[in-house]
């Protein structure tokens, strides 16, 4: 019984990481029909945002609040990834709606560019660039409409970007001079240290539950509840679902489909940033950290049913539990009388990497009989 409980917890922990990583992809790919291969790199940006936030909180001025840096990092990672996702949508994706192959190739190229960007550009400069984008995109939105009407939209936008560039350069110089550790993000991984309250474990039923994984599970639950509420209860959530089911009719009814596209990519990309926070707490952060999850995320979305959050949840936990049972060799312990040919096969795949291969192979076989996944989508996908 103890072994089963331990396997369930480890499987749920693995599934939580997959789920929080796949949530944003379920919105972008599931609701908008866009194959975003740069989703893993948005996770990577969230992980690096956590690292930068940690370094800032090590400064003397913020050291007293170091134990709360993870909470701040969640917001920072969401904003950073959301801004990059919005820029990606406005500059590239918007021109490729209805062309899945071109979208796939374009986002794959963006993923390579982002990987090389963090290898080549110092973190301080990258942080200043993101700060510039964040302020430049949000400042025109918070300026009162009366001032915009008086001064002119083009002048306001020009002034906003001038201010954002100035703030970005100032923040980059400040980070470079104040934090000596903010050097260059190379292929060598960097480590995020969990605060004191997230270290250790909780003993219960003879099992040690790591606090870090418990926190990730809690973050995942909050993210799922927030996304569910937003899509089903909020005004813009209902507009997103309306555009997903019938884009031309939604446009005729006065729904700004352009705003819906931006909002959808912003939320989906921001969720990828939150997933990056979770990933950074489990291991080292490097330029390729997102590539380790992108295939798993797509498998979760496809297995659960494109655009179905309940299916995404079930698929994530199923894959997590199966990966732990096979990869850790617990299946042989739980079922000692397993037939010899099957036992040899399970023993061959009794490593984490090989277990993923077997799980994905089983998913491919399952999709041959149920190609629409566990919960097929109802309604029409977005049209270009």
N, C-alpha and C positions, 0 to 999 in steps of 0.2 A: 504493500500500500504506500509506503514511504517513497519507494522508487517511482511509482506511478505519479504521485503528487509532485515529486521533483521534476519528472519529465514534463508534466503539464505546465508547471511554472516556467521552466526553461523554454518550452515551446511557445507559451504566451509572451514571454519576454522577446524571443526572436520575432514572433509574429507582430508584436507591438512596433518594433523598429520598421518592419516591412510595411505595416499598416500606415504609420505616420508618414513614411516615405511615399506610399502609393496614394494617399489621400489627395494630394495636389495633382498627381497624374490622373486620378479618376475624374477630377473636375475638368482638367484641360483636354485629356484624351477622351474621356467618357462623355462629357457634355458638349464639347466643341468639335470632337472628331479630329483633333490635331495630334499627329505623332511627334511629340517633342523629345528628341533624343538628347537635348541639352538639359533635361530635368535633373539628371545626376549631377551636373555641374552647378546647378542652382543649389542643390544640397551641399556641394563642396563650398560654395560661397557662404552658406549659413554656418558651416563648420569653422571656416576661417574667421567669420565674424565673431564666433564664440571665443576663438583664440585671441583676437584683438581686444575684445571686451575684457577678457581675463587679464591681459597685460595692463590695460588701462586701470583696472581695479587694484593692481599691485602698486600703483603710484602712491606716494605718501598721502596725497589729498583724498584718495578714495579707499585706502587700505582698511579703514575701519568698517567699510561696507563690503569687504571682499566676499564674505559668505553668501551674499545675495546677488553675486554677479550673474549667476545662471538665469535668474528671473529677468534681469535686464537684457541678457544675451538673447532670450527668446524673442523679445520685441525688436531688438536690433537685427537679428537674423531674418525675421519676418520682413522687415522694411527693406533690407538690402536685397534679398532675393526677389521681393515683389517689384522693386524698382527695376532691377535687371530684366525681370520677366515682362514688365510693361514696355520697356525699351525694345525688347526682342519682338513683342507683338506689333508695336507701332512701326518699326523699321522693316521687319521681314515677314512675319507671319501674316499680317493683314493683306499682303499682296499675293498670298499663296493659298487662301481659303478655297477648298474644293479641289486642290491638287496635292493629294497625300504623298506622292513620290517626291515631288519637289520640296514639300515641307520636311519630309524625312531627311533628304540630303542637306537642306539648308540648316536644320537644327543640328545635324551631325557635325557640319562644319563649324557652327557656333560653339559646340562642345569642345572641339579641338582648339579653337581660338581661346576659350576661357581657360582651358588647361595650360596652354602656353603662356597666357597672360599672368597667371599666378606664379609660374616658374620664373618669369623674366622681370616682372615689375615689383619693386619693393612694396611691402605691405602698407607703409605709410602713404606712398603715392596712390596705391589702389584704394585705400580708405578715403583719401581726399577726392578721388574721382567719383566714388560712390556718393560721398557727401554732396558733391556738385550736382549729380543727377537727382538726388533726393530733393534737395532744395529747389532746383530748377523746375522740377515737375510739380511740386506741391505749393510753391509760393503763389503762382497765379490763381490757384484754387481757393486760397484763403483771403485774397485781397477783395474787399467789398466791390460789388458790381458797380456801385456809383462812381468809384474812383476809376474803374476800367472804362466806363462810358465817357468820363471827362478827359482822360489821358490818352485813350486809344489802346486797343488790345495789343497791337504790334509793339508799341512803346513799352507797355507793361511787361510783355514777354522778354523784350530785350533787356530791360532793367533787371528783371528777375534772374536771368541767366548771368548777367554781369555780377550781381550780388552773390549768386551761387558759386561762380568761379572764384571770386575773391575769398569766400568762406572756405571753399575746398582747398585752395592753395595754403591758406592760413592754417587750417586743421592738419594738412599733410606736414607742413613744417613743424608744427607743434608736436605732432606725434613722433616725427623723426628725431627731434632734439630731446624730447622728454622721456621717451622709452627707448633705451638702447637695444632692447631685444627686438624691436620692430625693424628687422633687417630685410632680408630677401626671402621670399617664399619659393624655395627651390624644390627639386624632387625629393629632397630629404624631408621626412615627415616631422611635424611639430606635435607636441603633446599638450592636451588640455587637462589641467589638474582639477579634479572635482573639489568643491568646498568641503570643509570638515564635516558638516552635517550629512553629506551624501556618501561618506566613506563607511566601510564596515558592512555589517549585515544584521538582520533581525532573526533570532532563533525562534522557530515555531514548528511544532510537530516533529521535532528532530531534524528539521531542514533549515539551512541558512539561506535567507532571502537577501541578496545584495540590495542595499538601499538605492544604488544608482539605477538598477533595473526597475525597482519599484517606482522610482520617480519617473522614469521613461514611460512606464505603463500608465501612470496618472496623467502625464502630459498627453499621451495618446487618447485617453478617455475624454479629457477636456476638449481636445481638438476635434474628435468625432462628434461630440455633443454640440460644439459650436458650429461645425459645418452643417450638421443635420438641422439645427435650429435656423441657421441662415437660409438654407435652401428651401425650407418648408414653411417658415413663419415670416421672414422678412419680405419687404416689398421687392427689393432687388433680387432676392433669391427666387421669388416667383417669376420675376421678369427673365432671369437666366433660364429657368425651366421652360418658359414660354418660347423664348428664342430658340432653345434646343429643339423643341418639338416642331415649330413652324416659324422659321425666320422671316419669310416675306409677310405673313399675316401679322406678326408682332410688329414689324416695321410700319405696316398700314395702320395699326392701332395706336401708333405714337410712341412706341418703346424705342429708345435710342439703342439700336443694335451695336453701334460703335462703342458706346459707353459700356454696354454689357460685355463686349469682347475684352475691353481693357480691364474691367473689374474681375472677370473670370480668370484671366491670365495673372492678374495681380494676386488674387487669393490663392490660386493654384501654385504659383511660384513662391509665395510667402510660406505656404505649408511645406514646401520643399526646404526652405530655410530652417524652419522649426525641426524638420527631420535631420538637418545637418547638425543642429545642437545636440540631438540625441546621439547621433553617430559619433560626434567628437568626444562624448563622455565615455564611449566604449573602447576607443583605441586612438591610434595616431591619426593625424589629419595630414593629408597630402593631396597633390593635384589630381590623383586618380581615385580618390575615395568615393566619388559619386559613381564611377564606372562599375564598382562592385555591387551596386544596388539597382541599376537601371533595368537590367534584364528581369530581376526578381519583381520589380515594381510592375512591369508590363505583364508578367505572368499572373500576378495577383489581380490586376484589373481585368484581364481577359478571362481568367478562371471564374472570377466572381460574377461576371456579366458586365459588359461595357456600360458605364454610367450608373451602376447600382451600388450604393454605399453599403447596404447590408451584405451583398455578395462580396464586396471588397473586404469587409470585416471577417466574414467566415473564411474566405480564401486565405487571408493573411495568417490567421491563427492555425488553419489546417496545414499550411505549408510550414509554419514554425514548429508545430508539434511533430510533424513527419520528419523534418530535418533533424530535430533533436533525438527522436527515437532511433533513427537510422544512423546518424552521424556519430552519436555518442555510444553506439553499441548497446543501448538499453533494450532494444527490441528482442535481442537474443536472451537477455536476462529475464525479461518479463515472460517470454515464451520459450522456455528451455527445451521443449519437445518439438521444436520446429523441424519439419522434414529436412533431411540433409542437403538436397540441392538448393532449397530456399535459404537454408542457414548459410551455405557457402556464398550465395549471392549477397545476402545482407552483410556478411562479414567483409566481403570485398569492398562494399560501399560504406564501411564503418569509419569514414572520416568526414569532416565538415564539407570539404569541397566535393568529394565524390557523392555525398548524400544529396547535395544540391543537384548534381547531374541526374541522379536517380529520380528525385522528386519532379524535376522538370520533364524528364522522360515520361513519367506517369501522367503528368498534366497533359502532355501532348497526346498521349493515348486517350485520355478522358475526353479531350476536345474533338477527337475523331468521331465520338458518339454523341457529343453535345457541343457542337461548335459555338453556340451562343453563350456558353458558360452556365453557371449555376442558376442565375437569374437573368434571363434575356431582357434586353431593353425594350420598352414599349414606346411607340411613337416614332417619329422620324428624326434622323440625325440632322445636324446643322448642314445647310446647303451653302455652297459658295456663292 
